[in-house]
Every structure is written in structure tokens, then in C-alpha cells.
Amino acid sequence: MENKNEKFEVSMKRLDDIVRSLENGSADLDSALALYEEGIGLVRKCGKMLDDAEKKIKILQSDGEGNMTERDFEAKDE
């Protein structure tokens, strides 16, 4: 069974390869469009994987008296 991190890393590597191919300008128009569409799909896939991972992250917080509480992680917008 493939690990989600491996799938993410493989997708990111492929996305990097696509960007490099598009930047070097060696692909014909049809190939460039196909690469672009594949890249958009990978960006969406990786974004969803990151969103799903963020939903799983929990924060443990102490109340100062040694009691621990758990709360959901909230990403700060940059």
C-alpha cells in the first residue's frame, strides 16, 4: 500500500518536472497544453491532500494547572 506522503512527494516531483518543461519552451503547443492541464490537476490534488492533512492536526494546550486540552489546528493566512 502506498503511503499518502509518497503520493504527495511523487505528485510534487511530477509538478516540478512539468514546470521545468514548460519553462524551457521546448514543447509544441499541444504538448504544452497537455502538460499545463496535468499540472493544474496535480496542484488541485496536492492542495486537497494538504487540506486533509491540516484537518487531522490537533494542538495540545496546557491550561497552566497541568491539565491538557486538545483543539483543532487553525492555519494562519499569510
ZIDAUR-V241754 format. One record per backbone hydrogen bond with DSSP energy under -1.0 kcal/mol. CO is the residue of the C=O (numbers start at 1). NH is the residue of the N-H. E is the energy in kcal/mol with one decimal. If there is no record, write none. Layout:
CO:NH:E  CO:NH:E
This chain:
3:7:-2.1  4:8:-2.5  5:9:-3.0  6:10:-3.0  7:11:-2.4  8:12:-2.7  9:13:-2.3  10:14:-2.4  11:15:-2.5  12:16:-2.4  13:17:-2.3  14:18:-2.4  15:19:-2.5  16:20:-2.3  17:21:-2.3  18:22:-2.6  19:23:-2.6  20:24:-1.9  28:32:-2.8  29:33:-2.5  30:34:-2.0  31:35:-2.6  32:36:-2.5  33:37:-2.5  34:38:-2.2  35:39:-2.6  36:40:-2.4  37:41:-2.0  38:42:-2.1  39:43:-2.5  40:44:-2.2  41:45:-2.4  42:46:-2.9  43:47:-2.4  44:48:-2.3  45:49:-2.2  46:50:-2.3  47:51:-2.4  48:52:-2.7  49:53:-2.1  50:54:-2.4  51:55:-1.7  57:73:-1.7  59:71:-2.2  61:69:-2.8  67:63:-2.2  69:61:-2.9  71:59:-3.3
